[in-house]
Amino acid sequence: MKIYELIKITAVLAISALVLIAAVKTDSQVEAPSISGAVVDANTDEGIAGATVTINETGQTASTDDYGSYSFEEVESGSYTLTAEADGFQSAEASVEVYDENVRIDIALEAEPESK
């Protein structure tokens, strides 16, 4: 009877160790939230490729892709102001609050006024 008890205890310890390892791995995979979105033309709502988006408080910058999309990964919680700039457009700012979840914010830019 003692051998069965020893096997039972060993099995319980092995299962407990696996559960603990899985729990630690899951906790370490939790990532900080991100800020993403698109920079778009205010008149056409089309994405603006090559625009620059800056998080003013950290100085981090991101360039938009061919569709006007940008992303900042692993942003700490807090309040931020984003500035978007692109050639031929007036710059624009947007405020964002980051907590425990990813945030999406699109920024519309107005075309530069035509000079006379």
Contacts in CASP RR format, 6 or more apart in sequence:
PFRMAT RR
TARGET T0000
AUTHOR 0000-0000-0000
METHOD contacts of the structure
MODEL  1
MKIYELIKITAVLAISALVLIAAVKTDSQVEAPSISGAVVDANTDEGIAG
ATVTINETGQTASTDDYGSYSFEEVESGSYTLTAEADGFQSAEASVEVYD
ENVRIDIALEAEPESK
31 73 0 8 1.000
31 74 0 8 1.000
32 73 0 8 1.000
32 74 0 8 1.000
32 75 0 8 1.000
32 76 0 8 1.000
33 74 0 8 1.000
33 75 0 8 1.000
33 77 0 8 1.000
33 98 0 8 1.000
33 99 0 8 1.000
33 100 0 8 1.000
33 101 0 8 1.000
33 102 0 8 1.000
33 103 0 8 1.000
34 71 0 8 1.000
34 72 0 8 1.000
34 73 0 8 1.000
34 74 0 8 1.000
34 75 0 8 1.000
34 102 0 8 1.000
34 103 0 8 1.000
35 55 0 8 1.000
35 71 0 8 1.000
35 72 0 8 1.000
35 75 0 8 1.000
35 80 0 8 1.000
35 82 0 8 1.000
35 96 0 8 1.000
35 98 0 8 1.000
35 102 0 8 1.000
35 103 0 8 1.000
35 104 0 8 1.000
35 105 0 8 1.000
36 69 0 8 1.000
36 70 0 8 1.000
36 71 0 8 1.000
36 72 0 8 1.000
36 102 0 8 1.000
36 103 0 8 1.000
36 104 0 8 1.000
37 69 0 8 1.000
37 70 0 8 1.000
37 71 0 8 1.000
37 104 0 8 1.000
37 105 0 8 1.000
37 106 0 8 1.000
37 107 0 8 1.000
38 47 0 8 1.000
38 64 0 8 1.000
38 67 0 8 1.000
38 68 0 8 1.000
38 69 0 8 1.000
38 70 0 8 1.000
38 106 0 8 1.000
38 107 0 8 1.000
39 47 0 8 1.000
39 48 0 8 1.000
39 51 0 8 1.000
39 53 0 8 1.000
39 64 0 8 1.000
39 68 0 8 1.000
39 70 0 8 1.000
39 84 0 8 1.000
39 86 0 8 1.000
39 106 0 8 1.000
39 107 0 8 1.000
39 108 0 8 1.000
39 109 0 8 1.000
40 46 0 8 1.000
40 47 0 8 1.000
40 48 0 8 1.000
40 68 0 8 1.000
40 106 0 8 1.000
40 107 0 8 1.000
40 108 0 8 1.000
40 109 0 8 1.000
41 47 0 8 1.000
41 48 0 8 1.000
41 89 0 8 1.000
41 108 0 8 1.000
41 109 0 8 1.000
41 111 0 8 1.000
42 108 0 8 1.000
42 109 0 8 1.000
42 110 0 8 1.000
42 111 0 8 1.000
43 110 0 8 1.000
43 111 0 8 1.000
45 108 0 8 1.000
47 64 0 8 1.000
47 67 0 8 1.000
47 68 0 8 1.000
47 69 0 8 1.000
48 64 0 8 1.000
48 68 0 8 1.000
48 86 0 8 1.000
48 89 0 8 1.000
48 109 0 8 1.000
49 64 0 8 1.000
49 65 0 8 1.000
49 66 0 8 1.000
49 67 0 8 1.000
49 68 0 8 1.000
50 63 0 8 1.000
50 64 0 8 1.000
50 65 0 8 1.000
50 68 0 8 1.000
50 86 0 8 1.000
51 63 0 8 1.000
51 64 0 8 1.000
51 68 0 8 1.000
51 70 0 8 1.000
51 84 0 8 1.000
51 85 0 8 1.000
51 86 0 8 1.000
51 89 0 8 1.000
51 109 0 8 1.000
52 61 0 8 1.000
52 62 0 8 1.000
52 63 0 8 1.000
52 64 0 8 1.000
52 84 0 8 1.000
52 85 0 8 1.000
52 86 0 8 1.000
53 61 0 8 1.000
53 62 0 8 1.000
53 63 0 8 1.000
53 64 0 8 1.000
53 70 0 8 1.000
53 72 0 8 1.000
53 82 0 8 1.000
53 83 0 8 1.000
53 84 0 8 1.000
53 107 0 8 1.000
54 60 0 8 1.000
54 61 0 8 1.000
54 82 0 8 1.000
54 83 0 8 1.000
54 84 0 8 1.000
54 85 0 8 1.000
55 61 0 8 1.000
55 72 0 8 1.000
55 75 0 8 1.000
55 80 0 8 1.000
55 81 0 8 1.000
55 82 0 8 1.000
56 80 0 8 1.000
56 81 0 8 1.000
56 82 0 8 1.000
56 83 0 8 1.000
56 93 0 8 1.000
57 80 0 8 1.000
57 81 0 8 1.000
58 80 0 8 1.000
60 72 0 8 1.000
62 70 0 8 1.000
62 71 0 8 1.000
62 72 0 8 1.000
63 70 0 8 1.000
64 70 0 8 1.000
64 86 0 8 1.000
75 98 0 8 1.000
76 98 0 8 1.000
77 98 0 8 1.000
77 99 0 8 1.000
77 100 0 8 1.000
78 97 0 8 1.000
78 98 0 8 1.000
78 99 0 8 1.000
79 95 0 8 1.000
79 96 0 8 1.000
79 97 0 8 1.000
79 98 0 8 1.000
80 95 0 8 1.000
80 96 0 8 1.000
80 97 0 8 1.000
80 98 0 8 1.000
81 93 0 8 1.000
81 94 0 8 1.000
81 95 0 8 1.000
81 96 0 8 1.000
82 93 0 8 1.000
82 94 0 8 1.000
82 95 0 8 1.000
82 96 0 8 1.000
82 105 0 8 1.000
82 107 0 8 1.000
83 91 0 8 1.000
83 92 0 8 1.000
83 93 0 8 1.000
84 91 0 8 1.000
84 92 0 8 1.000
84 93 0 8 1.000
84 94 0 8 1.000
84 107 0 8 1.000
84 109 0 8 1.000
85 91 0 8 1.000
86 109 0 8 1.000
88 111 0 8 1.000
88 112 0 8 1.000
89 109 0 8 1.000
89 110 0 8 1.000
89 111 0 8 1.000
89 112 0 8 1.000
90 109 0 8 1.000
90 110 0 8 1.000
90 111 0 8 1.000
90 112 0 8 1.000
91 109 0 8 1.000
92 107 0 8 1.000
92 108 0 8 1.000
92 109 0 8 1.000
92 110 0 8 1.000
94 105 0 8 1.000
94 107 0 8 1.000
96 103 0 8 1.000
96 105 0 8 1.000
97 103 0 8 1.000
END
